[in-house]
Amino acid sequence: MDESRSVTSPADCAAHGDWGSSSAAAGGPPVSSTVAGQPPTDRGEINRRLAAMEEMVGQLAELLTKRNTEDDDSQIATDWRGVAAFADRCLFWIFLVITIIYTVTTMVLVPFYLQ
């Protein structure tokens, strides 16, 4: 394997056992590979890998923040659905009681009042 060769695809990484040296698969510029299993010794290679890892950590932090925001929004929506269900039940019972009282009053008391 040529150590100065640029790895450009996941297949190249898998074929040479060098998964950590390619940012091309993730859409970044190709990074030169090293001997499989050996850490890079070139300072530039180390800095490129460190920058790529810092970028990945930043992207993961953004994803986690978005996920937590979505979870919070979902929890708030669920809470409001519970409040709406409670209000709906209360208003139904109020309506039912008023309707029964009005019906009984109309059917029972009004005929006696008219006589």
Beta strands, then each sheet from edge to edge (+ up, - down):
strand 1: 6-7
strand 2: 31-32
sheet 1: 1+ 2-
end
